[in-house]
C-alpha cells in the first residue's frame, strides 16, 4: 500500500496536471506574445492588467474553497456546507460586476487606461466568472472526481490557447497593439465561461436554504485566509503595478511607454521563473485537501515533516535547472529587447523556493484554526514588498521588484517557522533543510563563478558550461535520492 507521502505526490501529479500543462502551454505563448507585441511596453500593458486580475481572484472567492474543505470534515451534510459556501460567493461577484459596469470609466482613468475602459469590463467579467467556478471545482476535488476535474480544466486551457493562436496569428494587426490585448482578454473570458458551463449541473443543484450561522462560522474561518491571500498577491504582482505607477511622470515625454516597457521586460523574464511556480500551483491543488484528511492520522506530524523534506528537494532541483540553463530557456522570449531583465531570474526562482516552504509550513495554522496568523504573516510580507519597492524602484527599476519579492517570501517563511514551533510544533528535519537549500545555493554560486571566469553573460550559451552545470544538477539529484530512498521502499510495502 502506498504511503501517505506517495499518495500526496500522486495527487499532486493528478490534480496539478491541468495546472502544470496549462501553465506550460501559457509559457509557450510567451514567444508568441513577445513576437507579436514587438515593443516591451505593449506586452507590459497585458502584464499590468493581469496583475489586477490576480488581486481580484484572491478576494472574490472569499476564501470559501479552504473553508469548504475544512468544514466538510465534520459536517453530517456536505451539500449543505457547499450551498452555504457558494451562495455568498455568487452574491458578492454579482455585486462586484454591477459596480464595475457603472464605474469602469473612472477605474480606467485611475489605471492609466483612460481610452480603454473596455479592458476593465473584460477583466472584471473574467474574475467574476472564475470565482463562481472555483467552488464547484473544489467540490470535485473533495469528492475525488479527478477525471472530470481534469477534463474541465483541460477544456478551458486548450480553448484559451487555441483562441490566442487563432486571434493573434490570423486576425491581429501589429500596428494596433491594443487590438491584440483585446483578443487575449476575449480568449480568456470565453475559456473561463466554459468552466461554468461544464459545472452547471453542480450549480443547478444549489438550494437557497441559507444557514446564516454556518455562513458566519465559515466566514470567520476564511477571512484571515483572504487577507493572507490578498497580501500574498501583493508580494506576487503589486511590483508590476508599482513599477508602472512610480516610474511614470506625466511631465516627461514618453514616460508612460518607458514605465510600461519596464513592466513588460520584468514580466517576460519573470516567466522564466515559472517552473518553480508551476510546481507550487500543482502541489497546492493536492496539498490542501491532503493535509486536512490527515487530521485523524496520529502520525500526521511525521508525515508533514517528511513531505517538507521531499518538497524542498524538488523545488531546489527546479531552481538549479532553470538558473543554470537560463541561457537556453531565454529563447522562449523572442526579442532581444527583453533580455536585459534576465538577471532577475535566479532571484525570483529562489524567492519561489522560500514561498513553497512557507506554503508547507502554513499547515500549522490551518489545522489548528489559528488562521489569523496566516493574515499576520502575509501582511508583514506585503509591508516588506511595498516598502522596498517604493524606496528602491526609482533607483533600481525592476531589480528592486525582484529583491523585494525574495525578501518578502524569506520573511514569511521565517515567521511561519517561528510561530509554528510555538503553536503547533512539527518535527521538521532542519538538518535536511540546510543540506538541500545550502547545497543548491552552493552549486549555483560555483556555477556563477565559473561563468564569470569564462566571461559568459546570462544571455549567452556556452556548451561546456552547460554540461558542467547539468552534471552538478545530476549530482544534486543523486544526493536527494540517497537521502529519500525510504519513500520508494514505503510505496512498495
Secondary structure, 3 states (H helix, E strand, C coil): CCCHHHHHHHHHHHHHHHHHHHHHHHHHHHHHHHHHCCCHHHHHHHHHHHHHHHHHHHHCCCCHHHHHHHHCCCCCCHHHHHHHHHHHHHHHHHHHHHHHHHHHHHHHHHCCCCCCHHHHHHHHHHHHHHHHHHHHHHHHHHCCCHHHHHHHHHHHHHHHHHHHHHHHHHHCCCCCHHHHHHHHHHHHHHHHHHHHHHCHHHHHCCCCCCCHHHHHHHHHHHHHHHHHHHHHHHHHHHHHHHHHHHHCCCCCCCHHHHHHHHHHHHHHHHHHHHHHHHHHHHHHHHHHHHHHHHHHCCCHHHHHHHHHHHHHHHHHHHHHHHHHCHHHHHHHCCCHHHHHHHHHHHHHHHHHHHHHHHHHHCHHHHHCCCCHHHHHHHHHHHHHHHHHHHHHHHHHCHHHHHHHHHHHHHHHHHHHHHHHHHHCCCCCCHHHHHHHHHHHHHHHHHHHHHHHHCCCCCCCCCHHHHHHHHHHHHHHHHHHHHHCHHHHHHHHC
